Amino acid sequence: MSEQPARGGGDGGAATDRPASPLTARLKAATAHLPAPVAVVDLDRFDANVRDLLSRAGGMPVRLASKSVRVRPLIERALDAGFSGVMAYSPREARWLASQGIDDVLVGYPSVDRAALAELAADPVARRAVTLMIDSPLHLELIADAVAAVTAAGVTAAAGAAEPTGESGSGTPGGAADPGEHFASLSVCLDVDASLRLASAHLGVRRSPLRTPDDVGRLASRVARTRGVRLRGLMFYEAQVAGLPDSSPAVRLVKRLSVRDLDRRRPDLVAAARDAVGHDLDLVNSGGTGSLETSAAAPGVTEVTAGSGLYTPGLFDGYRAFRPRPAAFFGLDVVREPAPGWVTAFSGGYIASGPAATSRLPRVVTPGWQLTGSEGAGEVQTPLRRRRSGRQEALRAGDRAWFRHAKAGELMERFDEVHLVRGDEVVDSVPTYRGEGKNFG
């Protein structure tokens, strides 16, 4: 690519109409035949982001966070390029991915969905491929109940098959069935609190109650005593490092302290789990797109996770560890010109999750235009105001304006399909999760 990565509104230069930027010109040309709203992923940028994430991990296996992609063909594309396994966000999603041939799916969040756990436990393909996340005895009990139900059903069926039929005088071919053949089992992983505690301050997200070696050891011991459930590993997600842009010296200080704190605590936590279950752990997961380098270099970590870096949404513009290379965009058609310097686009209210703040609004990619403070991104129409300075691209009724979502995979919940662009051509169109009729929350 010859163009530079886009950043937010794309300002810079005199306040006059100029030809469209290389990026928006390409997207416009590629999608001119498609109705808007339209979602696109630039494949050159996506593939470059894949390479960049793998490189930043320095050879450490990188698990793909599916919530940040939500397009199965693109998940498979990243796996083919070198990602190792998927981190799903629900058991139903994990089972579906396993049915599609993905053989290592770690569910990154606990579930109390009894029906989903029962279906997963009853599915031999999913049982082999999926590892469930827990952080409390309740989660473990629900999984154990699901395993026990499947095991009981299997044993009953085997016993019935083994009863003499009165014709051959024996049970199933080869003799009575072994109940052990029908015993289901599931792997679990413990989510460990990776937040930073400074005096009474909690810096990080509120996730797991497991923080000390005693916490981890107690739950791991319960896993060891639970039939049909095996502890596969531990997960540490240091959100205060991975999910925060380097916006100030204070934030950067918190990140350094967090990395140091977790590196100091992690070995004892891993040892506590290992001692409790009496075997080595298969995985110790850590990190995210914003912390790949520090997580991959941490002692005891066996794999890291990334996902948002594949699309590089708006919230990822402020990191120092990597160069933002936005790859996912959406286009809206301008339908009105309410006044000089104003246009209005159809649709666009794709607000990101998190605190209700301007940081969750879409970023305008078309140079010279911005959202308005009074209306923001609208439900079915979004007004844009011309900037007073900087490089500007002309927009008139009938033109297409381009945006980026603040977060990664959430954009795909708004579209049934996403168009894959190379240069100024759509080379493929693939369904999103929504387009495949999948809704995992």
N, C-alpha and C positions, 0 to 999 in steps of 0.2 A: 504494500500500500504506500502511496506517496503522500496521502493526506495525514495530517496530525490528528491525534485523538480529539474528539469533541469535548468541550467542557461547558456545561450549563447552557447559557444563552448564546455563546459564540460572538461576543463583542470584540471590538478592536477596529480602528480605522475611522474614516470620515462618515458623517451621517448622511450618506447619499445611497440611492438604490444602486446595487451592483448585481452582477450575475450571481446566481445561486452558488453557495459553497459547494465544494466537491462532494461532501457528504449528502447534503440535502438534495443536490442535483441528481446524485446517483439514486437515492431512495425514491425521488419523484419519478425519474425515468423508469425505474424498475417496476413501480406499482401503478403507473398511469392507467393501466387497463383494469385495475382492481377498485372496487368501491371502498370507501372509508366508513367507519374507522378500520384501520388495517394495521396488523402487527407484523414486524419483520425482524429477522436476525441476520446480521451481516456475517456470513460464514467465514470470510477471511479473518475478521476480528475474533470471532468465536474460537476458531482453531488456534489463532495466536494466543488467546487467553488460556486455552488448554495447555499449550506448551509452556507458557509463562508460569502457570500454577504448578505444573510438574517440576519445572526448573527450580522454583522457589522452595519446593519441598526438599530439594537436594537428594533425591533418591528415596526418600521415605514414601511408602505407599500412601496415595491420596484417595480417600473415600469421597464419593460425590453426594452432596446434600441435595436430594431430589426436590425439596420444597423450593429451592432457588432456581429450578429449571422448569419443572412441570410440563415437559414435552418429552415423551418417551423416546422418539427417534433421536433427540439431541442428547438425552442421557446415554443412549446406546452409542452415540457417536463419541462422546467423551470416554466411555469405557473402552471402546476400540482403540482410542488414542493413548491409553495408558492409565486411566483412573482405575482404582482397585476397589470394587464393591460400591454399594449405594447405602446412604443413610436416609431411610424413609421417615415419614412423619406420622404414620398410622399403621396398625396391623393389617387393615384392609388393603391399603396401598402396597404394603410389603408382600402380601400374598399374591396380589395381582402382578407385581413385578417378578416374583418368583415364577409365576405361571408363564411369563414371557421369556423365561430362560435366564434371568439374572440370578446367579447362584450364591450371592453373598449380600444379604440385605440386613443391615442393622437398623432397627427402629429406634430413632433418637429420643423418643418421648414415651413415658409410661401410658398404659391404657386401662380403662375399667370397662371396656366394651366386651361384655361377656360373650355375646354372640360372635363377634369377630375373633375372639380368642378361641372359642370352640371350633369355629370353621378352620382356623389356622392349624389347631392341634390335630384336626381330623384329616388334614391335607398332607400326605407324606412328602410331596415336593416342597411345600412351604416349610415343613418341620426341618428339613435338611438345610434350607437356604436362609431361614430367618432367625435372627437373634432379637429377643424382646428386651426393652429397657425397664428397669424397676428401680425404685428408691425407697420402698416401704414393704412391710410384711403383707399389706393388703394386695399390692400388685402380685406378689409371689403367690398368695393364696388363690387368686383368681386364675393364674396360669396353672397352678397345680390342680385346681378343680377341672379345668378344661382338659388337661392331660389325663387325669383320672377317669373322666367320662369316656374319653376315647379308648383308653386302655380297657376299661370294663366292658365296653361294647365289643372290643376285639377279642377279649378272652371269652366272652359269652358266645360269640360267633364261632370261635375256634372249638369251644367245648361242644357246641351243637354239631359242628362238622365232624367231631371225633366220635360221636355216639354211634354204636353199631346200627346199621341200617336194616339188619335182618336178612340182607341179601348176600353180602360178602362176608359178614361176620367181623369186619374190622372198620376202623374209622377212615380218615382221609388217606389218600395214597401215601404210602411210606409210614403209616402208623399215626398215632395221636398227634395232634398239633401241639407245638410248644407255645404255651401262653406268652413266653418272652418274646416271640416273634411279633406279637401284636401290641407290645408295650410301647406307647408313644413317648417321645421325649422332646424337650425344647431347651434351647440355649437362652440364657439371660445375661444381661450386662448391667452393672451398677452405675448409676449416674451419680457422680461425686461433686459436691459443691466446690466450684473453683473461684468463687468470688474472693475479693480482697477485704479483709476486716482491718480497719484502722481505728482503734479505740471503739467508739460506738457506731462508726460509719460502716455501712455495708456498700461496697463498691462492686457492682456487678449485677447480674440478674438473680431473681428469686426462683431457684429451681429446686434442687435436691436438699433434703434435710441431712444427708450424709456428709459429714465434714471431717470427723476425726477417725483415726485408725480404729478406735473402739466402735464407732458407728458402722464403719464398713465391715469390720470383723463380725459383728453381731448378725448383720443381714446375710453376709456370706455364709456364716455357719448355718443359718436357717436354710439357705439354698442347698448346702451340702446334705442337709437332713431331709430334703424334699425329694421324694421319688419322682423320677422322670424329668427333673429340671437340673441343668448343669450350668455352672457359672463359667461364662466364656471370657469376660474381661471387665474392665472399668472404662468409664468415659469421663473426661474432664473438659468442660467447655468454658473457657475463660472469656466470657462475652465482653468484659471490660477491656480486653486487649484486641480480640478479633473483630468486635463490632463497633468500635469507636474510631472515627477519623482522627488524625493527628492535628486537632484543631488549635491546641494551645500548649505551652510548656507544662501546665498543670496536668493535662491529659497524658502527655508523654511521660511525665513522672509517674503517674498512676500505672501506666503500662509497664514501666521498668520495675516498679515495686511488685506488681502482680506476677510478672514472670519469675522474679526472684523468689517470691513467696511460694508459688506453686512448685517450682523446681525443688524447693526445700521440703515441702510437705509430701509430694507425690510418692517418693520411694517408700515411705512408711505406710502409706495408704495401700499401695500395691502389695507390699509384704503382708499386711494384715489380711487382705483378701486371699492371697495365696496360702498363707498358713491356715486359714480357716477351712478352706476347701481341700487342702492337701495336694494340690497340683498347680503347675504353672498356668498362667493366664495366656490365652491365645491372642488377646488384643488389649492394648492400652491406647485409647483414642483421645486425641486432644485437638484443639485449634479450630480455626476457621480461615476464611479468605484473608482477613487482616492480620493473622498471626502465624502464617505458615512457617516462616523462618524460625521464630523462637520456639514454636511447638515442635517442629521437626528436630530441633537441636536439643530438646529437653531430655534429661536422663529418664530411661524407662519407657518412653513413648514408642509404640510400634507402628502407629499410623496417624495421619492427620485428616481433617475433613475440609472440603472447600466446595462452594457452589455458586455464590453470588458473583465471584470473580469471572465466571464464564460470560455473564451478561454485563457486568460492571454497571449497576444502576446508579442513580444520582447520589445516594448516600455514601457511595464509595469513591467519591471524587477527592476526598481530603486526606488520603493515606500517603505516607511517605515511603512505605515499604515497596510499593509497586506503582507502575505508571497506569493511570486509568485509561482503559481502552473500551469505551462503550460499544456494545454489540447488539443490544436489543432496543427497538424503537417502536413508537406507534405514530400513525399519521391520521390527522383529522382534516376534513375539507372545510375551507372557509366558505361560509354561506351568507354573510352579511358584512357590510361596511357602514356601521352606524354613524361614524363621524370621521373626519380626516385624522389619520394616525391611529385609527381603531379598526379592528376586524373581529368577527365572531365566527368561531368554528363550531361545527356540530359535534356534540358529545364531549368526552374528555375527563369526566369526574373520577379518575382512577386514583384515589387517594390511598396511600400506603398505611399499613398497620403501625402501631406505636403511639407515642404521645401526639395528641391533636395539635400539630404545630406546622409552620410553613415548611419545615424540613420534609414533611410527608407529601407535599405537593409534587406533581410532575415537573420536570425541568423542560423548559422550552429549548429545543435544539435549533430551530430556524433562527438565524442571526438577526438581531435587532428588535426582537419582540419579547414581551414578558407578560406573565399573568398579572391580573390586577388584585390589589389588596382587598378590594370590596367584594369581589365575586370569586376569585381563585379559579379552580378547575370545576366547571359546572356539570350538573347532572346530564343535561342534554344539549347544553351549549356553553362554550367557553370563550369569553371575550379576551382578546389580546391587545395590549397597548404598545405602540411603537416606542422604543427607547429614544431618549433625546440625543444620545451620542453613540458612537461605535459603528462597526460594520453592520449594514442592514441589508436584508433581502426583501424584495418587494412581495407583498401579499395582497391579493385581490380576491374578490368573490370567485370561487371556482378553483383557486390555488389550494395546495396542500401544505399544512403546517405540521412540523415534526416535533416530537416530544420523547422524553425518557421517563420511565417510572422511577420513583424514589427507591423502590426495592426491586428484587430480581423476579422471582417466580410469580409474585402476585399479579403481575401484568397478564400472565397467561390465563388467569381465571376469568378474564374479560373477553377472551377470544376463543373461537372454536378451532381455528387453524392459524399457523404462523408461516409466513412466507420467507424462504431462505434465499438470501440475495448474495450474488457475487458480482462485484462491479456494479453495473447498472442493469442487471438481469435477475429475474426470479428464476432460480434453478430448481427449486422444489417447493412444494407446499405440504406441510405435515400437520397432523392434528395435535392439539394440546391435550392435556388430561381432560379438560372440559369437552373437547371435540370427540374424545373417545368415550364420552358418557360417564366419566369418572369424577366423582366429587368426594374428596377425603377430608373436607373440613378446612 
